[in-house]
Amino acid sequence: MRALLVTSAGVTCAMALTLPLATSAAAAPTPDLHSASSRPPSTSPASPGAGPPAVRAGAAEPAGSTQSLPLAPLAASSDRVAGAPEAQGLPQRDARPFSLVGVVWDDPEAELHGTVQVRTRTTGTTRWSEWQDIETHNAEHAADLGSAEREGRTVRGATAPLWVGDSDGVEVRVRPRSPEASDHHEHAEPSDHHGSAQPQDRAATPVPLPEGLRLELVDPGEDPAPEPARSAPTGRAAVTPAVFADTPPTAAVLPEALTAEVAAASAVNAELAELGATAIPALTQKETLESVNAAPGAKPYIGPRPKIITRKGWGADEKLRERNFAYTKTVKAAFVHHSATGNNYTCKQAPSVLRSIYRYHVKSSGWRDFGYNFAVDKCGNIYEGRAGGVSKAVLGAHTLGFNTNTMGIAVLGSYGSTNPPAAAVTAVSKLTAWKLGLFGANPKGKVTLVSGGSNKYKAGVKVSMNVISGHRDGFATECPGARLYKKLGTARTSSAKLQGR
């Protein structure tokens, strides 16, 4: 049974419950602007994930918004096949500032067989970018079929999101592709920037584009404001602030007030860091082993805990997500992904990229929360992803068919033709050595998983996989990109060594 295991903050999961799910604002049929305050009220006022009632609310969270614009037919090109579906898009237009773009449609089961390209204008300038391709296949990252997250929400089909930086103008075009081209060229680059049809495109009538195509322009909002420094409580260590690999360290801070939602997302990490911490501090292997209270004489293989920037640290708006947390029984394997958002970001911008992806997953795609359990940026910073506790078996929406009893790690960027930075691969090794070690998994080993249904394995099929696998091992996809996929052997070896194997 693919039930969601729901529990209150800091309480061990014990039973399967029906998850109350809010309707996504992205389902609106007309153009709209989703603000951070537009989240529908929860259907469960006493929801376990709502946080301790004693915590004073009122702390500000980063603002953000989503402009959702319906696409319209574009003028037919001279080489368009008679009777073929029309291309859709939007001509150049002004927009409120945004930093990430994507295209969504009504039916989450429908594939977009075609190409999606976008041009953007840098805010406050007249400079337009070149046409950029948006990865059209993102359904393989979704919640499993038949799960409450998939069936109980207004989920939509979606492309991968693309990070474009601070922009205030946009142009987009979506062109259908013929069945033959869809079979063989789903990930190929277009021949030019003018939409000239290839010979194989003329061989058959193109597959119609999905209904209800909309362009999503996501503004991640401002980075969290620095919080005033406070001395640590007596007998306890100071909170470790979020420090990024390419920025100088700052003073330890403690928040003066937390909203109930922020407190709930933080409380599930209470054994690892202070309430409201912006980062979970790293531990040596000795300290890590002491922290897990291993049985006398036991030799657990657990790597040293790496520093992990919390959701508070990257500025997650906790009012966006579903209030409850969802768990599975254990963590048997890790699936490595790339975010396909492009590589044009700095590590200082990584929190903004995460907030944008988070908003796109929840407000545009209709998911309950950020899809991945963890994220890693190009500088090797590790981030908490989906809420529920970094040391717990949190159910994600990262590998369709294999979300149960696994975790998903997204390396921010696109690594089909670009090598992943060594720092990012090292971070994957450190994270998996610790997290898989908590559940007794050998990073160099194999594990048998039962498919929940994907385009590669039917539901119920038992599959032997590497404990550290790439997304493509469970789903027919290019993710995590050929260059990153080739580095997984190195990650397995390094992860096992960190565990002491």
C-alpha positions, -999 to +999 in steps of 0.1 A: +000+000+000+014+033-010+001+053+019+018+084+033+031+079+068+023+111+086+036+122+120+040+153+142+073+171+145+098+150+164+075+120+168+084+086+152+061+076+124+038+047+135+008+045+113-006+054+079-030+082+077-050+100+051-032+131+042-052+164+040-042+181+009-047+217-001-057+227-037-029+243-057-035+278-068-019+269-101-051+253-111-068+286-118-079+288-155-072+325-159-040+346-158-031+352-122-003+363-098+003+339-069+017+357-040+033+341-009+001+348+010-023+332-015-020+296-001-054+281+006-063+274+042-054+240+055-082+214+058-066+203+091-063+230+117-047+206+141-023+193+115+007+175+131+032+195+110+018+229+122+044+233+149+044+239+187+016+262+197+038+280+222+060+294+195+053+330+188+042+337+152+049+368+132+084+364+119+087+375+083+094+350+056+109+358+022+082+370-003+079+355-037+054+353-065+044+334-096+031+350-128+010+324-147+004+333-183-016+313-208+001+306-241-016+314-275-011+301-310+018+316-329+017+327-365+021+297-388+055+293-404+057+288-442+070+253-439+043+241-415+026+209-426-011+214-436-034+204-407-006+200-382-010+214-347+000+250-342+029+262-322+021+281-291+039+308-272+040+345-263+056+373-282+081+396-264+065+412-235+072+430-203+067+413-170+071+418-133+106+407-122+113+370-122+143+347-121+130+312-132+107+301-159+089+269-168+058+257-188+030+237-173-002+221-186-035+206-174-030+169-176+000+155-155-001+123-175+003+141-209+038+144-224+049+175-242+063+161-275+080+191-288+105+219-280+102+247-255+124+277-259+126+310-241+143+344-243+145+368-214+155+404-208+178+413-179+159+436-155+164+473-162+182+468-195+174+463-232+196+431-234+178+400-245+193+366-241+197+340-269+170+314-272+174+288-244+160+253-244+138+241-215+139+204-207+104+191-216+104+160-195+099+165-158+071+140-149+097+114-139+105+135-109+068+135-097+051+116-068+043+080-075+011+070-093-017+062-069-001+080-040-021+106-020+003+133-032-004+124-068-041+117-066-053+141-039-040+174-054-045+194-086-012+182-101-001+195-135+022+184-162+054+205-162+087+211-179+118+213-159+123+248-145+151+270-160+170+296-140+174+328-161+185+353-134+168+386-126+146+394-156+116+416-166+109+406-201+101+373-218+094+356-251+085+319-254+077+294-281+065+258-279+066+237-311+051+203-316+073+175-329+064+146-351+062+111-335+094+100-352+113+130-339+097+125-305+111+090-304+146+099-314+152+135-307+134+144-275+166+159-261+182+171-293+190+207-299+168+226-324+184+230-358+182+268-356+164+296-338+137+301-365+118+269-362+128+254-395+112+219-397+136+189-400+129+162-426+117+138-400+093+164-386+075+164-420+072+126-421+041+124-400+015+147-384+030+161-352+015+151-319-007+178-305+006+199-277-010+193-243-041+214-233-038+244-211-002+254-217+009+282-194+042+300-189+052+303-152+075+332-142+088+327-107+102+354-084+121+338-055+118+369-033+146+384-014+172+364+006+164+361+043+175+392+062+204+387+086+191+380+121+205+397+152+232+377+171+223+362+204+243+343+229+236+305+230+215+291+259+235+278+288+249+244+283+241+243+246+261+252+215+254+283+195+234+279+163+256+275+132+246+301+106+242+293+070+276+299+055+282+292+018+314+278+004+322+310-015+313+335+012+331+345+044+318+332+078+294+353+098+285+354+135+262+328+150+226+339+151+193+329+168+159+340+156+138+361+179+105+347+166+094+319+144+061+312+126+044+280+135+053+265+101+090+275+104+091+261+139+076+228+127+101+224+099+129+231+123+117+210+152+121+178+132+158+185+133+158+192+170+183+165+178+208+179+154+206+217+159+188+244+178+153+254+169+155+280+141+190+270+131+200+281+096+225+252+093+231+219+110+268+218+120+292+191+107+305+165+131+336+143+131+331+106+125+337+100+162+311+126+172+287+112+146+290+077+160+285+089+195+254+108+184+236+077+171+239+057+203+251+025+187+247-007+207+278-017+227+303-036+206+284-027+173+304-013+145+281+009+125+294+021+092+284+058+092+303+087+076+308+119+095+278+142+094+284+170+068+271+206+074+236+209+060+220+243+053+184+241+066+152+252+049+154+282+073+189+289+060+179+290+023+147+309+031+119+284+023+084+299+027+069+272+050+034+284+043+036+271+007+040+234+016+015+209+028+015+211+066+020+174+074+052+155+068+052+122+049+076+094+058+084+059+046+099+031+067+136+033+058+162+046+033+176+018+012+190+038-017+199+073-029+190+085-064+212+113-078+196+139-101+205+172-118+180+199-115+182+208-153+179+244-143+211+254-161+245+263-148+242+301-150+240+307-112+265+316-085+267+297-052+254+329-035+223+326-057+218+290-049+192+298-021+173+318-047+174+289-071+161+266-044+132+290-035+123+292-071+123+255-077+103+250-045+077+275-056+075+259-090+071+225-076+043+236-052+024+265-068+030+256-105+032+218-106+009+211-076+032+191-055+030+190-017+065+203-012+100+206-027+105+173-046+140+164-036+152+154-002+185+172-006+202+196-030+238+203-036+252+234-054+283+237-076+304+248-046+295+217-026+271+232-002+244+207+010+208+219+015+179+203+033+151+198+007+117+184+015+106+191+050+104+164+076+139+160+091+173+154+074+180+123+094+145+108+088+131+086+060+111+115+044+090+105+013+101+126-017+088+131-052+121+127-071+121+093-089+087+082-103+082+046-092+109+045-066+102+073-041+094+048-013+123+039+010+148+060-010+161+096-010+166+120-039+196+143-042+195+171-068+228+186-080+218+221-091+227+226-127+226+207-160+252+180-166+245+164-199+275+181-216+291+199-187+313+181-161+299+184-125+323+203-102+344+181-080+331+199-050+295+188-059+305+151-064+324+152-030+293+166-013+272+138-027+297+113-013+297+130+022+259+132+023+253+096+013+280+083+036+262+098+065+225+094+056+227+059+041+249+049+071+221+059+095+200+032+078+227+006+075+231+009+037+265+002+019+271+028-007+290+003-029+263-024-025+232-034-043+196-033-031+163-047-044+135-021-048+099-027-058+087-004-086+056+017-080+053+020-118+074+040-143+082+040-180+110+015-174+096-009-148+059-019-143+044-016-109+053-045-086+085-055-105+114-061-082+146-044-094+182-048-083+199-014-083+230+002-069+225+017-035+237+050-050+219+051-084+213+077-110+177+088-119+180+070-152+184+037-135+148+038-124+133+058-153+140+062-190+155+097-188+188+115-194+188+127-158+212+131-140+230+140-172+257+118-188+286+137-172+273+135-137+262+099-142+297+089-150+309+103-116+286+080-096+312+053-094+336+078-078+309+089-054+301+053-043+338+045-036+344+078-017+311+074+003+320+038+014+355+049+024+340+077+045+318+051+062+350+031+071+343+002+048 
